[in-house]
Amino acid sequence: IGATGAGKSTIIRLLMRYYDVSEGSVKIDGVDIRDYATSDLRAKFGVVFQNDTLFKDTIRENIRLGRNLTDEQLLEAARRAQALEFIEEQGGLDAPVAIKGANLSGGQKQRLLLARALAGDPDILLLDDSSSALDYRTDSKLREEIRLHCADATKIIIAQRISSIMHAEKIMVLENGNVIGMGTHEELMETCPLYREIGESQIGEGLAKEVHA
């Protein structure tokens, strides 16, 4: 979590090796990502970027994205992403998607992109502000599905809402490209003024300080 321009999306792009670090290294399972074949590295990830793209095609192909996935896998991913209901309303997997998803609402686009990310059961799930257009109830259901069905995946979530990340095992607070806080929600409420300010402004002073199971 952090303000716009703090460096949150940069971390995701470094992980996927869209560009290389200028010093040091990025490692996955102890292996420098520069030692992976690009295709093998990218196959580890399910990702939703902040400004991700939908293509002029069917809902099926927008979720499948050229991978060898069955309709059952696509529909299960859509269910987890809270997208199944609107997909059925649109006419199912064969329903058309306009250029950049122009025929869908903001929330529908995000849920379709989330279904794409979840469909391949990735080792690492990267979500870059991917639920900002969802209402709190849908966002809560989505987080529960990810918790239940992506238990073995590493999940890296960039969010504007503290409610989307407050249950994380570790939260990183960024400011101007620097890490200014690291810990659980409860720890950061005590030790990181910026995080506490965000929490109190979004969910109220009392609620922000509660310990959530």
TANOR-V269605 format. One record per backbone hydrogen bond with DSSP energy under -0.5 kcal/mol. NH is the residue of the N-H (numbers start at 1). CO is the residue of the C=O. E is the energy in kcal/mol with one decimal. If there is no record, write none. Layout:
# TANOR-V269605
((NH,CO,E) (NH,CO,E))
This chain:
# TANOR-V269605
((3,174,-0.6) (6,3,-2.0) (11,7,-1.3) (11,8,-0.6) (12,8,-1.0) (13,9,-2.0) (14,10,-2.2) (15,11,-2.3) (16,12,-2.0) (17,14,-1.0) (18,13,-2.9) (19,13,-0.7) (28,31,-2.5) (31,28,-1.9) (33,26,-2.7) (35,32,-2.6) (36,33,-1.1) (41,37,-2.6) (42,38,-2.7) (43,39,-1.6) (44,40,-0.5) (44,41,-1.4) (45,42,-1.4) (46,124,-2.4) (48,126,-2.3) (52,49,-1.3) (57,55,-1.3) (57,97,-1.0) (59,95,-2.1) (60,93,-2.7) (62,58,-1.8) (63,59,-1.7) (64,60,-2.9) (65,61,-2.4) (67,64,-1.5) (69,67,-1.8) (74,70,-2.1) (75,71,-2.7) (76,72,-2.1) (77,73,-2.2) (78,74,-2.2) (79,75,-2.2) (80,76,-2.3) (81,77,-1.9) (82,79,-1.5) (83,78,-3.3) (84,78,-1.0) (87,83,-2.1) (88,84,-2.4) (89,85,-1.9) (90,86,-1.8) (91,87,-0.9) (91,88,-0.6) (92,87,-2.9) (95,92,-1.8) (97,57,-3.5) (100,54,-1.4) (101,98,-2.7) (102,99,-1.3) (104,101,-2.1) (109,105,-2.4) (110,106,-2.1) (111,107,-2.1) (112,108,-2.2) (113,109,-2.4) (114,110,-2.3) (115,111,-2.1) (116,112,-1.9) (117,113,-2.0) (118,114,-2.2) (119,115,-1.7) (120,116,-0.5) (121,118,-1.9) (123,44,-1.0) (124,44,-2.5) (125,154,-3.1) (126,46,-3.2) (126,124,-0.6) (127,125,-0.6) (127,156,-2.6) (128,48,-2.9) (128,126,-0.6) (129,127,-1.0) (129,158,-2.8) (132,129,-0.7) (134,131,-1.5) (139,135,-2.6) (140,136,-2.3) (141,137,-2.1) (142,138,-2.5) (143,139,-2.4) (144,140,-1.9) (145,141,-2.3) (146,142,-2.4) (147,143,-2.3) (148,144,-2.3) (149,145,-2.9) (150,146,-1.9) (153,150,-1.2) (154,123,-2.6) (156,125,-3.0) (156,154,-0.5) (157,155,-0.6) (158,127,-3.5) (158,156,-0.5) (159,157,-0.5) (162,160,-0.5) (164,161,-1.2) (165,162,-1.5) (166,162,-2.0) (168,165,-2.4) (171,183,-2.8) (173,181,-2.8) (174,1,-2.5) (174,172,-0.6) (175,178,-2.4) (177,6,-1.8) (178,175,-1.7) (180,173,-2.7) (180,178,-0.7) (181,173,-1.1) (183,171,-1.8) (185,166,-0.5) (188,184,-2.6) (189,185,-2.2) (190,186,-0.9) (190,187,-0.6) (191,187,-2.0) (192,188,-2.6) (193,191,-0.6) (196,192,-2.5) (197,193,-2.4) (198,194,-2.3) (199,195,-2.8) (200,196,-2.7) (201,197,-1.9) (202,198,-1.9) (203,199,-2.7) (204,200,-0.9) (208,204,-2.5) (209,205,-1.1) (209,206,-0.5) (210,206,-0.5) (210,207,-1.2) (212,210,-0.6))
